[in-house]
Amino acid sequence: MVFIWGVTLERESFGLGLEDKTLVNTKWGRITVEEAAVKSRLERKHHQYLSKLGLALIGVGFLLQLVAVWLVCY
């Protein structure tokens, strides 16, 4: 989960010279720069949330393993 939903290294940037209503081709199709910026921000938030969730699940799994070993050994 961490590797699939990890925070992306790429950032969509549309340059300083483009106005909000300029049409651009993106992975979401042909949309305005303003729409693409909003979608990019939402996607980044989604990836950050899932990345943190995956890391938390790894921690929970580690703790459960420690508890299991502690119960078996003592």
C-alpha positions as CSV (number, residue, x, y, z in Angstrom):
1,M,0.0,0.0,0.0
2,V,2.9,2.4,0.8
3,F,4.5,1.6,-2.6
4,I,1.3,1.9,-4.6
5,W,-0.1,5.1,-2.9
6,G,3.2,6.7,-1.9
7,V,3.5,10.4,-2.3
8,T,4.3,11.1,-6.0
9,L,7.5,12.8,-6.8
10,E,6.2,14.5,-9.9
11,R,4.3,17.7,-9.6
12,E,2.2,19.1,-12.4
13,S,3.3,22.5,-13.2
14,F,1.8,24.7,-15.8
15,G,4.2,27.6,-15.8
16,L,4.0,31.1,-14.7
17,G,2.8,32.6,-18.0
18,L,-0.4,30.6,-18.3
19,E,-3.7,32.2,-17.3
20,D,-6.3,30.2,-15.4
21,K,-8.7,29.9,-18.4
22,T,-6.0,28.5,-20.8
23,L,-6.8,25.0,-22.1
24,V,-4.1,22.4,-21.6
25,N,-3.8,18.7,-22.3
26,T,-3.4,16.7,-19.1
27,K,-3.9,13.1,-18.0
28,W,-7.5,14.2,-17.2
29,G,-8.1,15.4,-20.7
30,R,-8.3,18.8,-22.2
31,I,-9.1,21.1,-19.2
32,T,-8.3,24.6,-18.0
33,V,-5.2,25.4,-16.0
34,E,-7.3,26.3,-13.0
35,E,-9.2,22.9,-13.1
36,A,-6.0,21.0,-13.5
37,A,-4.4,22.8,-10.5
38,V,-7.4,21.9,-8.4
39,K,-7.4,18.2,-9.5
40,S,-3.6,18.0,-9.0
41,R,-4.0,19.4,-5.4
42,L,-6.8,16.9,-4.6
43,E,-4.8,14.0,-6.1
44,R,-1.8,14.9,-4.0
45,K,-3.9,15.1,-0.8
46,H,-5.4,11.7,-1.6
47,H,-2.0,10.2,-2.2
48,Q,-0.6,11.7,1.1
49,Y,-3.6,10.3,3.0
50,L,-3.2,6.8,1.6
51,S,0.5,6.9,2.2
52,K,0.0,7.8,5.8
53,L,-2.6,5.1,6.2
54,G,-0.3,2.5,4.7
55,L,2.5,3.5,7.0
56,A,0.1,3.3,10.0
57,L,-1.0,-0.2,8.9
58,I,2.7,-1.3,8.8
59,G,3.1,0.0,12.3
60,V,0.0,-1.8,13.5
61,G,1.3,-5.1,11.9
62,F,4.6,-4.6,13.6
63,L,3.0,-4.1,17.0
64,L,0.7,-7.1,16.5
65,Q,3.8,-9.3,15.8
66,L,5.5,-8.0,19.0
67,V,2.3,-8.9,21.0
68,A,2.2,-12.3,19.4
69,V,5.8,-13.1,20.2
70,W,5.4,-11.8,23.7
71,L,2.3,-14.0,24.3
72,V,4.0,-17.1,22.9
73,C,7.3,-16.6,24.8
74,Y,5.9,-15.7,28.2
